[in-house]
Amino acid sequence: MIIFLTRSATRIPPDDLLVMWFGVALLLATNTVLLVGSSSGGTGNSQAARCIGSERQALLNFKQHLVDTRNLLSSWNIDEEEDCCKWSRITCDNQINRVINVDLNPLNDNDDESYYFVETSFSSDPQFYFGGEIDPSLAELPHLKYLDLSLSNFTRIPEFIGSFSKLEYLNLLDNPIAETPSQVIGNLKSLRNLLLGKYDYEMVADNLEWLSNLSSLRVVVFKKINFKKVVDWLQQIKLAPSLTTLAITRSLFPKVDLFTLSHHNLNYSNSLTTLHMEYNTIHATAIPWIINVSSNLVDFTFRLNNIGGSPLPNSFRTVTSLKSITIYDNGFEGELPKSLGNLCNLQTLDLSRNSFHETLLKDFVGSLADCTKKSLKTLDLSSNQLGGSFPDMKEFTSLQELYLSENRLEGPLSDLQQVPSTLEILDASSNSFTGAVSNVHLQNLYNLQELDLSYNSLTFNVTSNWVPTFQLITIKLSSCMLGPHFPNWLKTQLLLSHLDISNTSISGAIPFWFYNMTYNFTYLNLSFNHISTWPNFPLRFDNHPRIDLSSNQFHGSVPLSLSNATVLNLSNNMFTRFESFLCTLKDRPTSFLDISNNLLSGSLPNCWNHWEQLQILVLDNNKLHGIIPSSFASLYQIQSLSLRKNNLSGNLASSLKNCTQLKLLDMGKNNLTGNIPIWIGESLTSLLMLSLKSNGFHGSIPSKLCHLRSIQVLDLSVNDISGGIPSCIDNFTSMSTMTFKGIVDQTIYSTYFYGNFIVTAYDNSALLVWKGKEYKYDRILGLLRVIDLSSNRLRGEIPVTLTNLVQLVHLNLSRNNLSGIIPMDIGELDQLQGLDLSHNHLSGHIPMSLAKIYYLAYLDMSNNNLSGKIPTSTQLLTFNASAYRDNPGLCGRPLEIMCPGDQTVSNTSKGGEDDDGDELINISWFYMGIGVGFALGFWGVCGTLAFKTSWRHAYFQSLNKLGDWLCVTIMVQKNRLRRRVQS
């Protein structure tokens, strides 16, 4: 199978990346041969074949009924001289001159490299390249062995497909088929590989009994199947007599009645050797049943399934054939199953990314049988909650990989001497190990290739002339104590390609012998140290490594020897010059460059045409001045450009309009002038964040800016912008369209590549004002929807269309010349957490709808011309008086100014000393009236009830009903309020 991952690919969702990896690994592991069509038609010996006329015509009839949206079947010509065995997606057998392969999967065609694996197969909204109907003419290909109809828009699988008696491979993945075509598939006696499932909602399965008819079936892949109607789904799958490999992803399963299943007496083969289940929703009661699916099971992978915090059943005693167990990221908790200790053939045990909380890891390790300890090669217990000290591993005589990172292990690492010499990878990072690590602890690790002890409180106390017994490829010792001198023993590691000794208290200069190591590096991290001097001799970085030298004390010019880096982070140093570094060499491989928070001065060099691969450029917080150079037009791949907090001047250069892939553009805190360019809205339509704050822009906000439908953060504050707020502002789709939980990215990320095909995400950051203070946002930036137009000269009314931006989290229009009323429907912005309308000329009442915004945490309406009573909602009364001050006509709590009608009658006179004698008389008659009224009312009601029995019963029955009604009403309102607070 050919997979295209190119530099233009975007971030792959983590779950889909794992599914993609699993699909390829599964097919390779099971020795399944996939015949993939190519641009030249057939493969292998099929080039000598020539198809017969009837099959050629059948294919043309088949094409005629298809909807080929991309013209992918252009090679299928009606010319009678054309050999159909040379058509794309067709393979023929040269011995019988018959078509044996029809492949409509666009991923298997490399005619056009715009069709990439990640962009079609696993996107949330896949693109269908074929639609229409599957014409019965396809049945005239009786020798067909391979049929791939995946990623098409076929809603029905016709019955004639069941007539392909020689079909061995059938792929129906990602078609909008509602139900499993059981009767059709059940007739394919020669079928060896079946891939079935939908892309969006679940395909409903009524039963799977038809699998028992497929005597040749070896491999089954199910995706997005709803098995809830098939209670004994696994029993039915096992009826397939030759099935060896089963993969199920993103499916729904019923709750299993283990008592009922235990009484099933079904004769089935134990041929299943590989079971992979990922991203499924499974009840915990089914786990023991799944684990014991076959007595011949060799490979069991169960990861990223929705279990719900249950313990992992202790059910592995009978599955003694298992060689590989991967139970990754399912949310299992409790103790580690002791039954794992009886598996004498076990070679790989991966229980990582769960919540196992074994108090003493040594107890679990000691419970493993001697045969298990001798067979085990890989043990991964990382990312759990395991406690205790480092386990004694000397009896694991075959162990090659040990992963214990991200647990609660503690104490010294003296037991490292008990690790077997066979160990090649040791990862004990992110624990609470303490004490010293000496060369004695490591002397037995002759075969060690990767060592990771990062993020522990360890001190490396080795002799100055120590020569390790191993040759490491990867060293990760971040946050350990190695300094103050550069570790001398590193010079003996001649195979080293990955070195991370960040935050290790190293100071001074990099030694000369470092030159001999650098040509192998693919990754170098020396960040967060006190290194001041970079070598004045040229270093060799032949492999275009990722280099992080941030947060040190480097000064002077940026070294030219760093030019070959693919990823280069030099932030938080004291570099002063970088023109020679930027302009000396051409055709740079660099995709990521960060020299922010340095002392760079002078103008921006005009040689960015050498940096066409650049995707991330961060030059924040320097002393750069002058205009933005025209060569920025060459940065056509750039996604993130941040030049904030410099002294750049002039207009926003039109050369930036060529940077059409920009997601973030931050030019804040410079001296830029002129109008806001209209080409921003015309050319930079991929922008997620635009910040031009604290510059000298003037003129009006161009209506073209409304074309930024994806914008999430718009900051034009602290400029000299006039005119009105465009009424088309509700075209910001990302702020006006309801999103669903799980779909929103937590960060605003850009992507960059290193090496040839590896794509990495970069979390952008922004400086945003909240409650009058500036904060840096990065990891939650994608959750924000912000508009900040404060401190300008905007005039006119707040457009009513602004209330359509229902996803807004923060709105700041303060310190402008806005007038008119606040839109009555402003309460529709129910996600709003911050609202600042202060220092304007707004008039009228505060809208009652504002009380509907339950998340509002910051409000400032001060210094306006608002009038009337402040709405008496609990939410609005939580803000202090400063939020409403300096509005002459505003009254009511929390202000001290009472509204008309709110005053209560008070008697300020004592003992008849009031100046107004008539008022005293009137008050006395008032109290006399109260007494008489009380007497008449009391005896009129109570007297009647005392002597009239039927009336008395009816009265008290009504009181009981009224009390019940009040009680229910109060409880309902309390529950509603509680739900609102929780939401």
HELIX and SHEET records of a PDB file:
HELIX    1   1 PRO A   14  ALA A   29  1                                  16    
HELIX    2   2 GLY A   44  ALA A   48  5                                   5    
HELIX    3   3 GLY A   53  GLN A   64  1                                  12    
HELIX    4   4 CYS A   84  LYS A   86  5                                   3    
HELIX    5   5 PRO A  106  ASN A  108  5                                   3    
HELIX    6   6 PHE A  117  THR A  120  1                                   4    
HELIX    7   7 PRO A  136  GLU A  140  5                                   5    
HELIX    8   8 GLU A  159  SER A  163  5                                   5    
HELIX    9   9 SER A  182  ILE A  185  1                                   4    
HELIX   10  10 GLU A  209  ASN A  213  5                                   5    
HELIX   11  11 TRP A  233  ILE A  237  1                                   5    
HELIX   12  12 LEU A  258  SER A  262  1                                   5    
HELIX   13  13 ALA A  284  ALA A  286  5                                   3    
HELIX   14  14 ILE A  287  ILE A  291  1                                   5    
HELIX   15  15 LYS A  338  ASN A  342  5                                   5    
HELIX   16  16 LEU A  361  SER A  367  1                                   7    
HELIX   17  17 ASP A  370  SER A  375  1                                   6    
HELIX   18  18 SER A  414  GLN A  418  5                                   5    
HELIX   19  19 ASN A  439  LEU A  442  1                                   4    
HELIX   20  20 ASN A  488  THR A  492  5                                   5    
HELIX   21  21 PHE A  512  ASN A  516  5                                   5    
HELIX   22  22 THR A  518  ASN A  520  5                                   3    
HELIX   23  23 LEU A  560  LEU A  562  5                                   3    
HELIX   24  24 GLU A  579  CYS A  583  1                                   5    
HELIX   25  25 TRP A  608  HIS A  610  5                                   3    
HELIX   26  26 SER A  630  SER A  634  5                                   5    
HELIX   27  27 SER A  654  ASN A  658  5                                   5    
HELIX   28  28 TRP A  679  SER A  683  1                                   5    
HELIX   29  29 SER A  703  HIS A  707  5                                   5    
HELIX   30  30 SER A  727  ASN A  731  5                                   5    
HELIX   31  31 THR A  733  SER A  736  1                                   4    
HELIX   32  32 LEU A  781  LEU A  783  5                                   3    
HELIX   33  33 VAL A  800  ASN A  804  5                                   5    
HELIX   34  34 ILE A  826  GLU A  828  5                                   3    
HELIX   35  35 MET A  848  LYS A  852  5                                   5    
HELIX   36  36 THR A  874  LEU A  877  1                                   4    
HELIX   37  37 ALA A  881  ALA A  883  5                                   3    
HELIX   38  38 GLY A  917  PHE A  938  1                                  22    
HELIX   39  39 TRP A  939  GLY A  943  3                                   5    
HELIX   40  40 THR A  944  PHE A  947  1                                   4    
HELIX   41  41 THR A  949  GLN A  982  1                                  34    
SHEET    1   A 2 LEU A  66  ASP A  68  0                                        
SHEET    2   A 2 PHE A 130  GLY A 132 -1                                        
SHEET    1   B30 ILE A  90  ASP A  93  0                                        
SHEET    2   B30 ARG A  98  ASP A 103 -1                                        
SHEET    3   B30 TYR A 146  ASP A 148  1                                        
SHEET    4   B30 TYR A 169  LEU A 173  1                                        
SHEET    5   B30 ASN A 193  GLY A 197  1                                        
SHEET    6   B30 VAL A 219  LYS A 223  1                                        
SHEET    7   B30 THR A 245  THR A 249  1                                        
SHEET    8   B30 THR A 274  GLU A 278  1                                        
SHEET    9   B30 ASP A 299  ARG A 303  1                                        
SHEET   10   B30 SER A 324  THR A 326  1                                        
SHEET   11   B30 THR A 348  ASP A 350  1                                        
SHEET   12   B30 THR A 378  ASP A 380  1                                        
SHEET   13   B30 GLU A 401  TYR A 403  1                                        
SHEET   14   B30 ILE A 425  ASP A 427  1                                        
SHEET   15   B30 GLU A 450  ASP A 452  1                                        
SHEET   16   B30 THR A 474  LYS A 476  1                                        
SHEET   17   B30 HIS A 498  ASP A 500  1                                        
SHEET   18   B30 TYR A 523  ASN A 525  1                                        
SHEET   19   B30 ARG A 546  ASP A 548  1                                        
SHEET   20   B30 VAL A 567  ASN A 569  1                                        
SHEET   21   B30 PHE A 592  ASP A 594  1                                        
SHEET   22   B30 ILE A 616  VAL A 618  1                                        
SHEET   23   B30 SER A 640  SER A 642  1                                        
SHEET   24   B30 LEU A 664  ASP A 666  1                                        
SHEET   25   B30 MET A 689  SER A 691  1                                        
SHEET   26   B30 VAL A 713  ASP A 715  1                                        
SHEET   27   B30 VAL A 786  ASP A 788  1                                        
SHEET   28   B30 HIS A 810  ASN A 812  1                                        
SHEET   29   B30 GLY A 834  ASP A 836  1                                        
SHEET   30   B30 TYR A 858  ASP A 860  1                                        
SHEET    1   C 2 MET A 203  VAL A 204  0                                        
SHEET    2   C 2 ILE A 225  ASN A 226  1                                        
SHEET    1   D 2 GLU A 333  GLY A 334  0                                        
SHEET    2   D 2 SER A 355  PHE A 356  1                                        
SHEET    1   E 4 GLY A 387  GLY A 388  0                                        
SHEET    2   E 4 ARG A 408  GLY A 411  1                                        
SHEET    3   E 4 SER A 432  VAL A 437  1                                        
SHEET    4   E 4 SER A 457  PHE A 460  1                                        
SHEET    1   F 2 SER A 507  ALA A 509  0                                        
SHEET    2   F 2 HIS A 530  THR A 533  1                                        
SHEET    1   G 2 HIS A 555  SER A 557  0                                        
SHEET    2   G 2 MET A 574  ARG A 577  1                                        
SHEET    1   H 6 SER A 601  SER A 603  0                                        
SHEET    2   H 6 LYS A 623  GLY A 626  1                                        
SHEET    3   H 6 ASN A 647  GLY A 650  1                                        
SHEET    4   H 6 ASN A 671  ASN A 675  1                                        
SHEET    5   H 6 GLY A 696  SER A 700  1                                        
SHEET    6   H 6 ASP A 720  SER A 722  1                                        
SHEET    1   I 2 TYR A 749  TYR A 754  0                                        
SHEET    2   I 2 ILE A 758  ASP A 763 -1                                        
SHEET    1   J 2 ALA A 766  TRP A 770  0                                        
SHEET    2   J 2 LYS A 773  TYR A 777 -1                                        
SHEET    1   K 5 ARG A 795  GLY A 796  0                                        
SHEET    2   K 5 ASN A 817  ILE A 821  1                                        
SHEET    3   K 5 HIS A 841  GLY A 844  1                                        
SHEET    4   K 5 ASN A 865  LYS A 869  1                                        
SHEET    5   K 5 GLY A 889  CYS A 891  1                                        
END                                                                             
